[in-house]
Amino acid sequence: MDTTCFRFMQDKSIRRYCAFLSGHIFVLLTAAVLFCCCMTDSAKTMLLSHDEAVASSLIEQGVSENIIAKALTATDTVRSHKGFALLQKMGIRPALETQFLPHLHDFQKHAIFSALAVVLPICLLLLGGSLLFFHHRENVYRRASTIIEHYINGLHTERLPQTSEGALYQLFSSVDRLATMLQAQNETEQKAKIFLRNTISDISHQLKTPLAALSMYQEIMENEYDTPAVIQKFAAKTGLALKRMEQLIQSMLKITRLDTGNVVFEKKICSLSELISDAVSELTTRAVAENKTIMLDGSDTDLLSCDAAWTSEAISSIVKNALDHMHANGTVRITWEISPFTGIIRISDNGSGIAPEDIHHIFKRFYRSSQSSDTPGIGLGLPLAKSIIEGQGGTISLQSTLHVGTTFTLLLPV
């Protein structure tokens, strides 16, 4: 038998109601059997009373006892048509109203009163129990309707009743899960809107300064068009401002792609030494020009599973930040090693270091400490590096001593 037909029995309230109905049906059947037995006894008493009255009347009229006994014990098989004709003559026939047969009339009244006395209380209890069950169900439906209305209006503080089993409560559970998903989606959308608003605000704020500078440079060059030295000077400044804007926009686009999950890291096994060499290759020329040194120290055989392009971008951003905050003759030292579970990359410098009050803010976007106001940079390199490393399941930390140097530690899962 298909058990799915009886899944509604998982509901505790329905099981109770069915038990209630079964109990009343059992009581009703028992009462019916007892009623039949009782009516049989009553019919027997009525017939005996009738036979007794007939026998007494016949004896008083001198009829022989043998004849009376024979008459009272006669069956249909010995019935004569004369007896039927006599009863017809007396007016006793099947169509005769019951009220004209005293014994049968009394029996009928007794049977009706007895049946009502037994069946009526059972029916009233059955009706009352059914009304109570449906009243409880109506309250459950009304409460569920109110909570679902709250869900529609964006209120998720309440939950649909799930205190029992059964199809109804499974439906409530599904609606609750749907409401939770909608709430999470709504929160995600709100966070996305806030993120977009903050990103646009950051970009507009950061572009405001170089745009104002470009406008000023353009105005100066228009007014000094006949002075080649001035034109050359402010053309160079215009180039620097445009380069800064390009770096800002590129960095913001990269961070935004990382934050919104639009970047899929393609991890492959690669050589750590080659990865780090590629990361600093473009910065080596700058280091030489600024009389600074970039040193690499690690095994050429160490391998790591990572997205080489993005990891190289992170290392390059940290090294560039170190070069920005070092004086001439400074050194950036990059070391690496592989542990059983982690690839470790350390980037150390002997630059100006980071003040203790700035360490906890160093990975915030556009954050620049008061001690680095005279250094280049837009404050996006370290946040970008952090997003790249953490996006691959790794961590990034730092230790720094003011005026001594800083060490960044990158941990990537092997």
C-alpha positions, 0 to 999 in steps of 0.5 A: 500500500502506498504510504504517501496516502497516510502522510497526513497522519504525521500531524500530531493534531490530526492523529489526536482527532482521528483517535478522538473519532475512533474512540467515539465510533467504538463507543457508538458501536458498543452502545448500539450493541447494548441498545439491541440487547436492551431492546431485545429484553424489552421486547421479550418483557412486552411479549410475555406481558401480552401473552400473560394478559391473553392467557389470563383473559382466556382462563377467566372465560373457561378456556382449557389450559391445553388450548391456551398453551397450544395457541400461545406456542403456535407458529406461522406454519400452523397459522390459519386464515381464520385467525388472520380474518379475525384480526382483520375483523377486530381492526388489527392489521399491518397498517394500524397505527402503533398508538392503537397497540398499547404494548407496541406503543410503549415499546416504541417510546421506550426504544426512542428515549433509550436511543436518544439518551445514548446517541445524543450525548455521543453526537454532541461530544463528537460535534464539540470535539470536531469544532474544537479541532477546526477552531484550533486549525483556524487559529493556526491558519490565521497566525500563519497568514499574519506572519506571512503578511509580515514576511511580505512587508519585510519583517522577519522577526517571527517564525511560522509554527513548526512544533509538530510534524505533518504536511502542514508544518512541512509547508510552514518550514518550506515557507520559513526557508523561503523567507530566510532566503529572501531576507538574505537576498535582501540583505545582500542587495542592501550591502551591494547598494551600500558598497556601490555607494561607498565605491562611487563616493571613494572614486569621486573623492579621490578623483577630485584632487587630480581633476582640480590639478589638471584643470589648474595646469590647463589654465596655466598653460593657456595663460603661459602659452608663449613660455616653453619652460612653463608649458614643459613643466606643467605638461609633466605635472599633467602627465603625472596627474593622469598617471595617478588617475589611471592607477586609481581607476585600475586599482579600484576596478580590481578591488571592486571585482574582488569584493563582488566575487567576479574574480575566479582564481585559477590555481595552478602549481607554480615555482615560488622563485619564478612567481616572485621574480616576475612580481618584482621585475618591473620594480627592479629598475625603479629600485636601481634608479632610487638607489634601493635594493630588492633581495630574493632569498629562497629555494628554486624548487619550492612549489605552490598552488595559486593564481600566479597572476593575481598573487604576483599582483599582491606581492608587487603591491606590497613591494611597491609600498615598501619602496615608497616608504624607504630612503635611499640605500634601503633594502627590501628582502623577500624570503619564502619557504614551504611548510607541510600545509602552508606556503610562507612569503615574507617581505621585509624592509628597513624603511620608515616603519608604521606607527602603532596607532596606524597598524590597525588601519593600514589595510583600509582603502585610501588610508594614509598615515600622517607620516606618509603624506609626502610619499607617493601612492593612493592608499589602495595597494595594501587593500588590494593585496589583502583581497587577493591573498584572502580570496585564495584562502590565505592570510596576510599579517604585518609586524612593524617598528617605527623608523626601523622597518616593516615585515609582511607575512603572506600565508597561502594554503599548499 
